[in-house]
Amino acid sequence: MAVPKKKTSKGKRNQRHAHWKAKAGVAAAKALSIGKAVLSGRAQGFVYPVAEEEGDSEA
């Protein structure tokens, strides 16, 4: 099993933690942007399911 050779400083630990936390904000902003694009009909570059109307069934 891998074991660190020296103790990690508090600054390095805090820097790593801050970077990890910042990624959540970026992901949330991207998800909100994609959601707004889907609702407005401007969505491009990905496929999402569209609800079918009930009167079109031929079974």
C-alpha positions as CSV (number, residue, x, y, z in Angstrom):
1,M,0.0,0.0,0.0
2,A,1.2,3.5,-0.8
3,V,2.4,5.6,2.1
4,P,3.3,9.3,2.0
5,K,7.0,9.8,2.7
6,K,6.6,13.3,4.3
7,K,3.8,15.1,6.1
8,T,1.7,17.3,3.8
9,S,1.6,20.9,4.8
10,K,-1.6,22.6,5.9
11,G,-1.4,25.0,3.0
12,K,-1.1,22.2,0.5
13,R,-4.0,20.4,2.1
14,N,-6.2,23.5,2.1
15,Q,-5.3,24.3,-1.5
16,R,-6.3,20.8,-2.6
17,H,-9.6,21.0,-0.6
18,A,-10.4,24.5,-2.0
19,H,-9.9,23.2,-5.6
20,W,-12.2,20.2,-4.9
21,K,-14.9,22.5,-3.5
22,A,-14.6,24.9,-6.5
23,K,-15.3,22.1,-9.0
24,A,-18.8,21.8,-7.5
25,G,-19.6,25.4,-8.4
26,V,-18.4,25.0,-11.9
27,A,-20.5,21.8,-12.4
28,A,-23.6,23.4,-10.9
29,A,-23.3,26.4,-13.3
30,K,-22.8,24.1,-16.3
31,A,-25.9,22.0,-15.3
32,L,-28.0,25.1,-14.9
33,S,-26.9,26.4,-18.3
34,I,-27.7,23.1,-20.0
35,G,-31.1,23.0,-18.2
36,K,-32.0,26.5,-19.4
37,A,-31.0,25.5,-23.0
38,V,-33.2,22.5,-22.9
39,L,-36.2,24.4,-21.6
40,S,-35.8,27.3,-24.1
41,G,-35.3,24.9,-27.1
42,R,-31.8,26.0,-27.9
43,A,-30.1,22.7,-26.8
44,Q,-27.5,21.4,-29.3
45,G,-24.8,18.8,-29.0
46,F,-26.5,16.2,-26.9
47,V,-29.6,14.0,-27.1
48,Y,-32.4,14.0,-24.6
49,P,-35.8,12.2,-24.6
50,V,-38.8,14.0,-25.8
51,A,-42.3,13.1,-24.5
52,E,-44.4,11.4,-27.2
53,E,-48.0,12.5,-27.6
54,E,-50.7,9.9,-26.6
55,G,-52.7,10.1,-29.9
56,D,-49.8,8.8,-32.1
57,S,-49.8,5.1,-30.9
58,E,-50.4,2.5,-33.6
59,A,-50.4,-0.6,-31.4
